[in-house]
Amino acid sequence: MKRFIFIVMVFLGLMSLLALSARAATIAVNTTAQKPGNTGDCTLGEAIDAANSDTAVDGCTAGSGADIITVPAGTYTLTAVDNTTQGDNGLPDITTEITISGTGASQTLITRSGTNIFRIFHVSSNSTLRLNGVMVSNGSATSSFIGGCILNYGTLTLTDSIVSGCTAASGGGIANSLGTVEVTRTIITGNTASTDTGGGIQSVGGSLTINESVISENQATNGNNGDGGGIYHSSGGVLNMYDSTVSGNTASDSGGGIYNEDATLNIYRSTLTQNTSGSGGGGIISLTSNAGSFSLVNSTVSGNTSSTSGGGIALLNTTQTTMNIINSTIVSNTANTGGGLAINGPVDIGNSIMANNTATSQGPDCAGTITTLNYTLIEDTGFCTLPAGTGNITDTDPALGPLQDNGGPTLTHALLAGSPAIDSADNQSAPATDQRGRARPQDGDGNGTAIADMGAYELEPAQAAVTAVPAINQWGILLLMGLLGAGGIGVLRRRSLMR
């Protein structure tokens, strides 16, 4: 009987897969021209129309359910407005489930050119757009509209892609309104919010997830309205960031890197560096007056600047919801008050490092009252009220290396030999790995006991011998050639960090 049930389940599963495949079509773009192009060809705009309508359009085959549009290498230049759905758009509105698959972000470019002003993509509610291996650039939302390159009300997924050089009132690169956005191995760079918030991304409500990506050199420029140079996130939404870098972004007002208001912000294994704000929160500002929460875990906040408070992080919390900082390194940030961290509201800090920050007025490393503090090193405690805690170290330099590539997907500060942060954290509250993905705890000081380190970096024991590098066989050579051929994204990511 069990075997019969198993066979039936397998059969039903296969039928389901066949049904899904039968309801999907691959539509091949064969010209870089903008719709309508020449008779008999298939432009990108016509391919979207065919996918939306499940009918053949000019030289494009009919869509069928969740469609894949293949876009060969080339520059797809848009010069005219296609439709006016919530502002002018260069491509047809996405009203179904579509995947646009390019040959790589350095090879397949979708861009705006000429005097007409319009964004590139609009995604309607209950619709899905997946962008794989493409660059979207130079979009410009008209007047007071949002989303310079992409405006999303449905589901938007970007993988191995780039969004660059776009402008809008808000959401210079991407605007997300109550939708779902997932960004993976993607670069959001050089975008501008000219009137309001979110130079790189504006996300109001909904969900935003960022994986192994770079948010860099974006800006929000309009005086007191210019919040969230890299990312603006608000209104009960959830932002989860993993293994990513937020660098070189600028806000004329608050939140040079990230501005979070009445929403949930969770940052894991990520680095925020060289971001600047004209007011609070050079790296991050999180304000929770009605709802929301903040967690910074296994992350580095370094070299950010605020003109007022919270060079690294500003936390303003009146909801009494506890904010958490765990195994993180907050160093070399600058502000007038609270160079590293400015606090107003409940904050729990554990296994972390705050040191080498600068305040032109008061509180170099922190300013405000910390609710719970354990196993944390704070070099300068002036203007910071500390509770009675366990295992804390104060008035001591942590002996850190510079922010650099120490392995892993993001830059970190290594613990130098003899650092007091080595083997000084709490094993039970420490994550299982450090920011780089290295196992935690390890026996960093060689005393025979594995104890976690403070901060985002876990020192590994010295290796007794160097492991020999294995010879590369023919399959390894082919793999290496493939990786080199697809290296555009990696090069761009590195360049964005070195600016």
N, C-alpha and C positions, 0 to 999 in steps of 0.2 A: 504493500500500500504506500509506504514512504517513497519507494522508488517511482511509483506511478505519479504521486504528487510532484516529485522533483521534475519528472519529464514534462508534466503539464506546465509547471512554472517556467521552465526553460523555453518551451514552445511559445508561451504567451509573451515572454520577454523578447524573443526573436521577432514575433509578429509586431510588437510595439515598435521595435527599432526599424523594421521594414516600413511601417506606417509613417514614422517620422521622416525617413529618408525619402519616401514617396511624396511627402508634402514639402519638400525643399528643392530649390533649383539653384544652379550656379549660372550667373549671368556674367559674361565676359565683356568688359569694356575694351574697345579696340581703336579708340582715337582720343587724343588729348583735347579735342575741341569742346567748347561749351555747347550744351543743348541749344538748338536742334542739330547742329553739325551738318554733315552731308547726308543725303538720302542713302539708306542702306547700311550706315555705320551704327555703332552703339556708343554713345557718349555716357559719361558718368551720370548726368542728369536723367537721361533716358533710361538708364539701368535702374535708377531709383524709382522712376515712374513705373517701370515694368514690375519691380518687386512690390511696390505699394498696391498695384491694381491686379496683380496676377494675370496680366495680359501682355502679349508681345507689343513692344513699342519700337517702331522703325526697325533697326537691325538687332535689337535686343530681344532675347528669348523671354517668354512669359515667366514671371515669378510663380512660386508655389509654396506658400507658407513662409517658413523662416529661410530666407534666401541669402546666398553668398555672392557678392559682387567682387570679381577679381579685377584689380587695377594694375596694369603693367607699369614698369619703371617709366618715369617721365614727369613733366610739369604740367599740371592740369589747371590752367589759368582761367579764372572766372572774371568777366568784365561787366556783366549785366545782371540785373535783379531778376530772379526767377519767380518769387512770390513775396507777399507782404504779411506773412503770418507772424504776428507779434514783432513787427519790424521787418525790414527788408532782408531777404535771404538769397544767396547765390545759387543754392541747390534746392531741389524740391524738399518739402517738409517730409520728415520720416514719420510714417503713420502705421507701420507694421514692424516686423522683426527683420532687421537687415544687418549683415556683416560685410564691411568693406575691407578687403584684404589686399594690401599693397605688397611690394617686394622689399620693403625696408624704409625706415624713416629718412634715410639719406638718399633714397632713390625714387620714391613716389611722393610727390609734393602737390598738395591741393591748396591753391592760393588765390587771393584777390589782386587784381591789377586795374589801373585806370582811375578815372575820376568818380565813378559811382561808389557809393558807400553802402556796404551790406555785410552782414555776418556770413559765415560759410554754411553751418548746419543748424537746423532747428529740429528737435526731437519732441513730438507730441506726447501727451500723457498716454499711458497704456501701450507705448511703443518702445522699441529697443534698437539702439545703434551700437554696433561694435566696430571699433576702428583698430585694425591690426597692421602694424608696419607701414604707417603713413605719417607724413608731416602735414599739419594744417597751419596755414600762416596768413598774416596780413588781413584778417577779417576786421571789420569795423562796424559795430552796431550803430544805427542812425540815432541822432538826437538823444533822447533820454532812455533808450532801450538798453537792455542788459545782454551779456554774452557776446563778446567780440568775435570769437571764433565759433563757439558752440553754445546754444541755449537748450537746456535739457529739462523737460517735464516728465520724462518717462524713465528709461533705464539707459545709461551710457557707460560703455566699457572701452577703455583705451589700453592697448598692450603694445609695447615696443614702438611707441609713437612719440611725436613731438608736437606741441602746440606753442607757436612762437609769433611774436610781433603783432599781436591783436590788441584792439582798443574798444572799450565800451564805457558807458556811464558807470556800470558796476560789472564785476566779473569780466575783466579784460580778456582773459583767455577763455574761461568756461564759467557759465552761470548755471547753477542747479537750483530749481524751484520745486521743492517737495518731491523730488525724484530720487533716483539711486545712481550714484556715480562710483565706478571703480577704476583706479588708475594703477597700472602695473608696468614696471620697467619703462617708464615714460618720463619725458622732460617737459615741464611747463616753464617757459622762459621768455623774458623780454616782453611781457604783456603789461597793459596799462589800464587802470580804472581812472578815468579822467574826471568824473564828477563825484563819485561816492566810494564804494567799498570793494575790496577783493581784486587786487591787481592781477594775480594769477588765476585764482578761483574764488568765486562767491557761491556759497552753499547755504540756502535758507530752508530750514527743515530738511526732511529726508535723510539720506545716508550718503556719506562720503568715505571711501576707503582708499588709502594710498599705500602701495606696496613697492619697495625697491625702486623708488622714483626720486626725481630731483625737481624741486620747485625753486627756481633761481632767477635773480635779476628782474623781478616783476615790481611794479610800483602802483600805489594809490596816491594820487597827487593833489587832491583838492582840499587843501587847508584842513580845517577841523572835521571835515567829512571823510578825509582820506584814511580810513581804517583798513588794516589787513593788507599789507603790501604783497605778501605771498598768498595768504588764504584768509578769507573772511567767512566765519561759520557761525550760524545763529539759529534761534527760534526752535529749540527743542530737537534739533537734528543730532546725529551721532557721527563724529569724525574719528576713525581709527587709522593711525599711521604706523607702518612697520618698515624698518630697515631703509629709511629714506633720509634725504638731505634737504633742508630748507636753508638757502644761502643767498646772501647779497640782495635781499629784497628791501624795499623802502616804503614806509607809510608816512605821509605828511602829518598824520595824527597818531593813532595808537596801533600797536601790534605790527611791528616791522615784518616779522616772519609770519606769525599767526595771530589773528584776532578771534576769540571765542566768546560768544555772549549768549547766556541762557541756553546752553547746549552742552552735550557731552563730548569731551576731548580726551582721547587716550593716545599717548605717544609711546611707542616701544622701539628700542634699539635704533634710534634715529639721532641725527645731529642737526642742530640749528646754529648757524654761524654767520657772522658778518651781516646781520640784518640790522636795520636802523629805523627808529621811530622818532617823530617830532614831539611825541608826548609819551605815555606810559607803554612799557613792554617792548623793549627793543627786539627781543627774540620772540616772546609770547606774552599776550595778555589774555587772561581768562576772567570774565565777569559773570557772576551768577547771582542775579537779584531775584529771579523768579524760579528758575530751574537749572539743571545741569550739574556737571561734575568735571573734575580734572585729575588725570593721572599721568605722571611722567615716570617711565620705568626703563632702566638700562639705557639711558640716553645722555647725550652730551649737549650742553648749552654753553657756547664759547664765543667770545669776541663780538658780542652784540652790543648795540649802543642805544640808549634812550636819553632824550633831552630832559626828562623829568624823573620818573621813578621806574625801577625794575629794568635795569639794563639787560639782564638775562630774561627774567620772568617777573610779571606783575600779576598777583592774584588778589582779586577783589570779590569777596564772597560774603553775601549777606543772607544766604539761604540756610546757613548752618550745616550744609552738606560738606563733609570733610573732603579736602583735596589731598592728594597723595604724591609724594616724590620718593621713589625707591631706587636704590643703587644707581644714582645718576651723578654726573659731574657737571658742576656749574662754576665756570672759571673764566677769568679774563674779560668780563663784561663791564660796561661803564654806564653810569647814570648820575644824576644829581643826588638822588636818594635811593638807597638799596641797589647798589651796583650789580650784585648777583641776583638778589631776590627781594621784592617788595611785597609785603603781606598785609591783608586786611580781612580777617576771617579765619576759620578753623583750617589748619594745615598740619598734616602728619608727614614727618620726614624720617627716613631710615636708610642706613647703609650708604650714605651719600657724601659728596665732597662739595664744599663751597669755599673757594679760596682764590686769591690773586685777582679779585674784582676791585673796581675803583668807583668811589663816589666823590663827586666834587663838593658835596655838602655833608652828608652823613650816611652811615651804614654801608661801608664798602661791600661786605659780603651779604648782609641781609639787614632789612629794616622792617620792624613789626614784631608781632608775637607769634611764636611757633607753638602749636597746641601739644604735639607729641614729637619728641626727638630722641632717637636711639641710634647708637653705632654710626655716628656721623661726625665728620671733621669739618669744623668751621674755623677758618684761620683768624678772622677778625669779628668778634661778637658785639662790637659797639653798635648801639641803637637797635639791637635785636634782643627781645625778651625770650629767654630760653626756659623751658620747664625742666624739672628734675628728670633725668633720663639715665639710660644705661649705655656704657661703652662709648661715650662721646669724647672727642678730642678737640680742644680749642687752643687758640694762640700758637698754632704750629703750621709750618709750611708742609704741604702734602708731597712735595718733590715729584712733580709731574713733568713728563716730556712734552714737546710741542704738539699741537693738533696736526696729525698726519695719518698716513695710511699705515695702520698697524695690523692689517689683515681685516677681513670682513668687508661688508658692503659700504660702510661709512667711516669717516675719519674719527679718531679717538685720541685722547691723551693717555699715554702709557704711564704706569707707575714705575718710577725709577728705583734702582736698588736702594734699599734703606728707607723707602717711604713708610711713614707711620701708618698709612692706610692699608698696607699689606697685612693680610690675616687678622684684620681688626673688625670685621663685620659679623653679622649674625647669620649663621647658616640657615636657620629655619625660615627667616623672612626673605632670604636672597633668592632671586630667580635661578632656575637650573642652569642657565647659560649667561654669559656676559653680553655686551652690546655686539661683539663680533661673532657671537655664536659659539664661543669657547666654553667648555664645561666649567661649572662653578659648583662647589668650591674646589680649589687646588691648594697644594702646599707651597705657597709662594716664597716663604722664608726658609724652607728646607728643614723645618724642625720635626718633620715626621707626622704632622697632623694637618689635614686638609681643612682650612678655615677660609671662608669667603673674604674677599677684599672689599673695602669701601669704594664707591664710585662705579662707573660703567665698565671699567676695564679690570679683568681678572688676570693677575700675573701668573704665567705658566712656569713650572720648574724648568731650570736649564736642562737642555737635552744632553745626554751623555755622549751621543755620537750622531753624526749627520747621516741621515738615510740616503742611500744611493738612489740616483735618479734612474728609473727603468728605461730601457731602450724603447724607442717608438717604432712600432711595426707599421705595416702599410695601412691598417685601419686607423691607427693613431694619427698618421700623416694626413689621411683624408679628413679626419675630424678636425685637426688643427687648421687645415686649409678652409674648411667650412666656417670655423669660428672667426678666422681672419677676414673672410669674405663678408661676414655679418657683423663687423666690428664698429659700424658707424655710430650706433647708440652709445657704446662704451666710450668712444673717443669724445663724443659730445658731452657725456656726463662728466668726464674728467676735466674737459675744458671749462665747463660751467662752474666747477668747484675751484678752479685755479684763477678765476677772474679777480 
